Amino acid sequence: MTFRSINARLSVLMAVIAIVSFATLGYFSLTFAKSVIRRSLESSIVSALNFHKSGVENYFERIESKIFSLASGFALVQAMADFEEAVYLVDPEIKTALLKLGGARASPPDSDQKPEYTLYEQVRSKYDPFFSSIITELGVYDLMLIEPERGYIIYSTSKGAEFGLSALDRERKKTWLGRAVGYALVNLKEFSSLSPFEPYPAPDSPLSAFMARPILDAGQLEGVVAMRVQAKRLKTMLAIRPDAGLHLSVYILDPGKRVIAVSGAGQKQWSGAVGPPGQFFLRTGPDGESFLSSSAPLKIGGSDYSLVVEADVNEAFSQMGDLKLDLLLSLFPVGLAVFISLLVINRSVTRPIAALGEAMKSVASTDAPAGLRLAEKSDDEIGVLSHLFNDMSQRLETLGAQSQSRTMSFDKYAESLESKTGKMTAKAQKRGEALERSGERIEELLEIIERQRIELTAQKRKLDIDRTYLQKIDEANERFLMVVESELKERLNLLLNRAGAASSNSTNREAVELLDEIRIVDELVDKAVAGFEFGSGHDPVKLKPVNLSELAKQAVDRAAELAAKRKIKLVFTKEAISPMILADKNQIRVAMNCLIENGLKYTPAKGYVHVTVKDTGSAIRFEVKDTGAGVEKENIQKIFQKFYRVENNFGESVSGMGLGLYICRMIVRRHDGRIGAESEPGRGSVFFFELNKKSAPEQDVIPGLA
């Protein structure tokens, strides 16, 4: 029997065995593996759905609970009051003040050059740790405080592009931030839900959602607190895996099937429909790939979102360990059949084949003799194999020489690499020592911080005691001023009537002078009481149509007697075309009287006081210009403070308690107006206030601003 016939028989036998075994066992193994993989995928998807659904919903519930507790507490009420006072000290016009403080990316001047900025920085430093701890705890992007009148953002933890802008202006009112703030301002007692996600502040910006709540103090609106949540926070949450053995893609879709957040190798755009919740469905990707998916409803801030978890079916089949085990079990009979076939082959081969095998062993061993060759005695298949073996042996000898040369080169490279590794190890040791020294320094700094924290706690306790003491003083002042208003005013009115009757005889000069003194005392009492009412916010603003020109003319006529007595020329000019505005007539009259009286007090005899009413386009301006000694530039902000007075420079004593300009400032601020002064020492002063033109309000009484 020739080698060719033996080879043919063995080939036919092995082919028949392999085909039958693989066909039979492959069919049953594939069917079993598919069922195992499907059950494993479904179990992993359900586990991931439950895990992420609970995590995302709990996260937004924590945010809603936190913002509700913040808006209902006293801390935010005090923070709003502190920030508003600090902003007003920078400039009475809130928009100008926020621009100076860095709003809309403007750079504020150094605090050493502008002392009025110091208070805002102190207030910000006081509240930054508190608000930063909140956004760190919740994982939100930003926390903002918004004043209630025009929606200006007076504080932002990030102090980014939003600080100093209005959430209710024409641009931002269209965004969900503006809508959330507007909703909070209107619905003071309702719970605010999270807004839908949108690109903010620009169309190419990351997706963000907002939640806003009104800040109330005893039912009084003090401001709005808003939080901004970015969708990338959800992506971080979805990256957590309950089952690390599979590559799952997790999607959060809004009601319009827009992808809000995705983890893993998920696609940024969703294609196809979403199956019913709790059921499995196959989805085809944009590139033809197949995904096993399941969905669950997701409640985020009152809106219906969808949570989808899916797995790539092909990838899952290639990574499942159970499939490998099943295939190994299936191949066992095939291996047994091959072994039997090898026994048959071993018994059927000839001695030349055995000799060829021994030669092959010698070549495979490490001590193979050089120049190993087989005798080529015939031209049949055995001879052909011997010839091929001899060629292979010669090539192996050539490759061995080349390999030895390469081994020597590799040894040299290994020595060089070992030297470099030693140097790098030395550098790493030095860096480790430096890090150890840094750790000791950090421990020292932590001890210093702890000591400072203890000191701050003690100072806080002291401030609480001082605050209680000041509250008691305010209560005593209130009781005192009530007595002044009732008792002292009653006696002053009695004296005024008696002095008026005595002064009816023009020859009784002493009675006339006494009447003037009593009137001065009466005005001082009125200012003291008004200063208390305006400063405490007890007196509401009653808006009605008022003609400022007529009101100003009445104030000038009232002050004419004082001007004549002081030998000062008092002039009134009307430049406003339509001076009708909505205002509290009594309070504006008080403000005009105070400014005119202030000009007369600080203008010397034979001086000049000019009262003007102007229309600036968006507002009506009341202006008092005098030829007095003027005010130093650094004192202009101070003269509007309570009890602050500036002595004149022409030798006369000035009566009063320093409340007039303070009262003017509080009245104008209640009307959402602007008050100020322009002065240069030796060249007189100009005091003015501007009231915005307003349309008729929905109600007659608007609570006064704090």
ABEGO torsion letter per residue (X at the ends): XBAAAAAAAAAAAAAAAAAAAAAAAAAAAAAAAAAAAAAAAAAAAAAAAAAAAAAAAAAAAAAAAAAAAAAABAAAAAAAAAAAAAAAAABABAAAAAAAAGBGGBBBBBAAABAAAAAAAAAAAAAAAAAAAAAAAAGBABBBBBBAAAGBBABBAAGBAABGBBAABAAAAABAAAAAAAAAAABAABBBBBBBBBBOABAABBBBBBBBBBBBBGGBBAEBBBBBBBAAAAAAAAABBABAABBBBBBBBBAAGBBABBBEABBABBBEBBBBBGBBBBBBBAAGBBBBBBBBBBBBGGBBBBBBBBBBAAAAAAABAAAAAAAAAAAAAAAAAAAAAAAAAAAABBAAAAAAAAAAAAAABAABBBGBBBBBABABAAAAAAAAAAAAAAAAAAAAAAAAAAAAAAAAAAAAAAAAAAAAAAAAAAAAAAAAAAAAAAAAAAAAAAAAAAAAAAAAAAAAAAAAAAAAAAAAAAAAAAAAAAAAAAAAAAAAAAAAAAAABAABAAAAAAAAAAAAAAAAAAAAAAAAAAAAGABBBBBBBBBAAAAAAAAAAAAAAAAAAAGBBBBBBBABABABBBBBAAAAAAAAAAAAAAAAAABBBGBBBBBBBBBAGABBBBBBBBABAEBBAAAAAAAABBGBBBBBAAGBBBBEAGAAAAAAAAAAAAAGBBBBBBBBBGAEBBBBBBBBBBBBBABABBBBBX
